[in-house]
Amino acid sequence: MSEQKLLKLTVSKVDAPVFDGDVLSVHVPGAEGEMEVLADHEALISPLKSGVLTINKAGEEKVKMEIEGGILEISNNHATVLI
């Protein structure tokens, strides 16, 4: 069985970190539509609208959180969500 590739994810508020770890994917409410980010995604910066951010961690239940908008940046297999 091959090992699944992981993506480094950081979710932060202005005053505190919310999540930091390796994930299989993250699903975000992009301003132009829903997006799912996987390992080795192309570099991207996108505004986010209010909705549900879903973190898919390997072997664990998905973590869901309501967000009021923010910014997504992807670079070098690291996704950063500022909310």
N, C-alpha and C positions, 0 to 999 in steps of 0.2 A: 504494500500500500504506500503510495507516495504521500509525502508530507505537504499539507496545504500551505501556500505562501501567506504570510502575514503582512499587515500594514500597520505602521506605527501611527497611533491616533492620540491627539491632544485636544481636549475640549476645555475651554477656559472662559471664565467671566473676567471682567476688568479687575475685580478684587480678589479672585480666588480660582485655583484650578478645579475642574469638575471631574475630569477623567483623563488618565494618562496610561496607555498600555498598548499591547499588540492585539489586533483584531483581524477577523476574516474579512469584514466589510463594515461600512457605515452607510446608512441610507439617510439622505438629507432633503429637506424641502427647498430646492433651489428656486430662485426668483423666476426662472423660465420653465420650471417643472421639476418633478422628483428626480433624484440622482442616486445611484448606488456606486460607491467608490470601493474598488478592490485593490489588492496589492499591485504594484507596478503601474498604477494609473498615470496617464500623461499629466504633466504640470498644468495647473489650472487655478484661477482665482475666480470666485463667484459669490455674489450676494445671496443670502438666504432669506426666505420669508417665514412668517410664523407657521408652525406646524409641529410634527413629531420627528425627532432625530432618533434613529434606531441603530444601536451598536450591536453587531453580531460577533461575540467573542467565541473562540474555539472551545467546543465542548461545554458551553454554558448557555443559560437562557439569554435571550436578547434583552438588552437594556434599552428602555424607551424613555425619552424625556421631551416634554413640551418646551419649545423655544419660541421666542418672540421675534426671531430674525437674527441676522448676524452675517459673518463672512466665512467662507471656506477657502483655504489655500492648500494646494497639493504640490509637493516638490520632493523629489528623491525618496519616494516610498514613505512619505510622512504627510499625513493630513492633519491640518490644524483648523479647528472650528472656534471662532471667537463669537460668544453670544452675550 
